[in-house]
Amino acid sequence: MLMKLAAQQELESKGLVMTSYNRTFSKADVAAMREDIRVMYEATQAALKEAGVKEVTLYRGEAIRPGEIPKPGAMESWTSDKKTAIEFAKRSAKRYPGTTANVREESVPAGQVLAYKGGPDWHDGRFGNQDEFIRIAKEE
């Protein structure tokens, strides 16, 4: 959540910072994380520019309630692999009764990518390779 809050402030993300916990962070912690977010963003943007990437097709698997229109988070995990998004959506729908698996597909401007699999200093998390992109909700 600290990273989401810092990304929202540092990169002027328009998305929500959502959590199921009531947490607060000191101004010093947020300021330090903002610096880290800025360094990460600039390194990613330089790598994408060098590779000539202007936009990427990404997928987000999620569970939604009937009639619900998903609101973007300040920072979200997306994938470049549609199969990964489908599997995530199915697992999420099983976990949350009354929801349906949904996969969004979007052409995302490079300027909305904070980090990505294969990008500067990327390390897969505990779930391994998910062809992940960390997207920030930012107007281009």
RANORZI-V504522 format. One record per pair of residues at least 12 apart in sequence whose C-alpha atoms are under 6 Angstrom apart, sorted by the first residue. I is the first residue (numbers start at 0). J is the second residue. If there is no record, write none. Layout:
i->[I:I]
j->[J:J]
This chain:
i->[3:3:5:5:5:7:9:12:12:12:13:13:14:14:14:14:15:15:16:16:40:43:53:54:54:54:55:55:56:56:57:57:57:57:58:58:58:58:58:58:59:59:59:59:60:60:60:60:60:60:61:61:61:62:62:62:62:62:62:62:63:63:64:73:73:74:74:75:75:76:76:77:77:78:78:78:79:88:88:111:111:111:112:112:113:113:114:114:115:115:116:116]
j->[73:74:29:32:33:73:33:73:136:137:136:137:71:72:73:136:72:73:72:73:113:114:109:107:108:109:106:107:105:106:78:79:104:105:77:78:81:84:103:104:77:84:102:103:84:85:87:88:101:102:88:100:101:88:91:92:98:99:100:101:98:99:98:135:136:134:135:133:134:132:133:131:132:130:131:132:130:100:101:134:135:137:133:134:133:134:132:133:131:132:130:131]
